[in-house]
Amino acid sequence: MPQRPKTSAILPTIAVLTAALTAACAPTQQATGQPTTTGMPAQQGTAMQQGTQAHQDMMQGGSMSNSPGSQAMMGSMQKMQQSMMAQPMTGDTDHELASMMREHHRGAVDMARVELQNGRDPELQKMARKMITDQEKEIRQLDRWLARHPAKPPQS
């Protein structure tokens, strides 16, 4: 059985992604009672905003390397977060999951490509190639599902 990579390096990414998915999948309402356009609360302090702020703090506070690989990895994560947050929250949970996961998988492909360009560990390089193959297959599956299932308004 292959050894797993050390989790200490990926836990912050997982936490941010989990926060993004949780925030995006839980429709909320502003004080007016109207759903927000992103499905996130209008007030400050949401999990996604906190995760984004943590990344910005890391970049500005000097705790993140200025290496091309680190910069590319951070850029990939930010692009993925923005793409996920741009997906409309329609009230159709199936459609929301498919559209959000498509963007999440695209982000995983981008991050795996950064590993292939900048990483040195043969095991992680092999994993990155497999991630690209697997995630691109799932992206195609999600695209086909989305083409067959336009978003439906929630049933009352």
Wavefront OBJ file of the C-alpha trace (Angstrom):
o trace
v 0.000 0.000 0.000
v 1.464 3.398 -0.963
v 2.278 5.802 1.827
v 0.153 8.890 2.177
v 1.756 12.328 1.983
v 2.236 14.183 5.256
v -1.062 15.796 6.115
v 0.396 18.829 7.878
v 1.051 20.458 4.512
v -2.448 19.902 3.142
v -4.608 20.464 6.222
v -4.858 24.270 5.758
v -5.993 23.763 2.168
v -8.567 21.181 3.206
v -9.872 23.499 5.911
v -10.307 26.366 3.443
v -11.986 24.136 0.865
v -14.295 22.656 3.479
v -15.230 26.142 4.645
v -15.899 27.224 1.063
v -18.122 24.256 0.320
v -19.960 24.534 3.622
v -20.606 28.240 3.132
v -21.636 27.857 -0.480
v -23.978 24.943 0.121
v -25.866 26.530 2.996
v -28.197 29.157 1.533
v -28.618 32.080 3.854
v -30.637 35.236 3.878
v -29.848 38.840 4.527
v -31.812 40.826 7.067
v -34.317 41.663 4.326
v -35.239 37.992 4.045
v -33.938 37.798 0.484
v -31.377 35.106 -0.423
v -27.905 36.451 -1.050
v -26.559 36.058 -4.586
v -23.749 33.770 -3.428
v -25.712 31.857 -0.825
v -23.408 33.266 1.856
v -24.331 35.537 4.746
v -24.053 39.239 4.067
v -22.322 39.904 7.399
v -18.554 39.764 7.895
v -16.871 36.784 9.453
v -18.101 33.943 7.273
v -15.919 30.858 7.051
v -15.029 31.623 3.442
v -14.062 35.197 4.206
v -11.976 34.014 7.145
v -10.229 31.440 4.940
v -9.526 34.020 2.255
v -8.273 36.461 4.864
v -5.974 33.775 6.294
v -4.470 33.256 2.846
v -3.994 36.989 2.358
v -2.404 37.284 5.800
v -0.077 34.393 4.980
v 1.005 36.064 1.748
v 1.498 39.497 3.312
v 2.854 38.335 6.663
v 5.833 36.594 5.150
v 4.871 33.114 6.333
v 4.454 32.027 2.722
v 7.396 31.426 0.451
v 7.884 33.657 -2.550
v 9.012 30.668 -4.599
v 7.387 30.282 -8.014
v 5.786 27.006 -6.890
v 4.263 28.522 -3.754
v 3.001 31.529 -5.654
v 1.506 29.325 -8.385
v -0.126 27.047 -5.805
v -1.666 30.013 -3.989
v -2.845 31.453 -7.309
v -4.475 28.132 -8.185
v -6.294 28.009 -4.857
v -7.496 31.598 -5.150
v -8.712 31.024 -8.709
v -10.593 27.920 -7.552
v -12.197 29.744 -4.625
v -13.331 32.585 -6.864
v -14.739 30.157 -9.433
v -16.593 28.202 -6.771
v -18.024 31.346 -5.211
v -19.187 32.590 -8.617
v -21.480 29.576 -9.060
v -25.118 30.568 -8.566
v -26.981 29.149 -5.610
v -30.238 28.169 -7.285
v -31.861 26.124 -4.540
v -31.262 22.965 -6.610
v -28.794 21.112 -4.401
v -27.940 18.555 -7.093
v -27.067 21.272 -9.594
v -25.145 23.263 -6.990
v -23.053 20.240 -6.018
v -22.242 19.444 -9.645
v -21.296 23.025 -10.538
v -19.274 23.594 -7.356
v -17.446 20.274 -7.610
v -16.610 20.937 -11.258
v -14.785 24.100 -10.182
v -13.215 22.294 -7.223
v -11.876 19.580 -9.551
v -10.552 22.207 -11.962
v -8.662 23.703 -9.030
v -7.247 20.286 -8.145
v -6.036 19.877 -11.742
v -4.393 23.309 -11.640
v -2.672 22.506 -8.325
v -1.491 19.123 -9.637
v -0.002 20.876 -12.670
v 1.862 23.219 -10.326
v 3.286 20.135 -8.611
v 4.413 18.704 -11.942
v 6.111 21.976 -12.860
v 7.677 22.753 -9.490
v 7.657 19.655 -7.298
v 10.544 17.237 -6.878
v 9.142 14.227 -5.064
v 8.589 11.287 -7.444
v 5.691 9.919 -5.389
v 3.848 13.247 -5.431
v 4.621 13.702 -9.134
v 3.004 10.318 -9.792
v 0.032 11.257 -7.613
v -0.306 14.589 -9.447
v -0.459 12.834 -12.832
v -3.147 10.478 -11.489
v -5.064 13.413 -9.976
v -5.099 15.173 -13.344
v -6.383 12.068 -15.132
v -9.008 11.277 -12.485
v -10.208 14.842 -11.957
v -10.469 15.580 -15.691
v -12.590 12.435 -16.087
v -14.882 13.592 -13.267
v -15.063 17.105 -14.751
v -16.310 15.578 -18.012
v -18.874 13.507 -16.059
v -20.065 16.603 -14.208
v -20.251 18.596 -17.450
v -22.388 15.862 -19.042
v -24.655 15.743 -15.987
v -25.026 19.533 -15.957
v -25.867 19.543 -19.685
v -28.674 17.021 -19.054
v -29.983 18.652 -15.861
v -30.551 22.401 -15.930
v -31.019 23.942 -12.499
v -34.542 23.540 -11.126
v -36.069 25.990 -8.688
v -36.608 24.552 -5.210
v -39.930 22.858 -4.625
v -42.101 24.346 -1.893
l 1 2 3 4 5 6 7 8 9 10 11 12 13 14 15 16 17 18 19 20 21 22 23 24 25 26 27 28 29 30 31 32 33 34 35 36 37 38 39 40 41 42 43 44 45 46 47 48 49 50 51 52 53 54 55 56 57 58 59 60 61 62 63 64 65 66 67 68 69 70 71 72 73 74 75 76 77 78 79 80 81 82 83 84 85 86 87 88 89 90 91 92 93 94 95 96 97 98 99 100 101 102 103 104 105 106 107 108 109 110 111 112 113 114 115 116 117 118 119 120 121 122 123 124 125 126 127 128 129 130 131 132 133 134 135 136 137 138 139 140 141 142 143 144 145 146 147 148 149 150 151 152 153 154 155 156
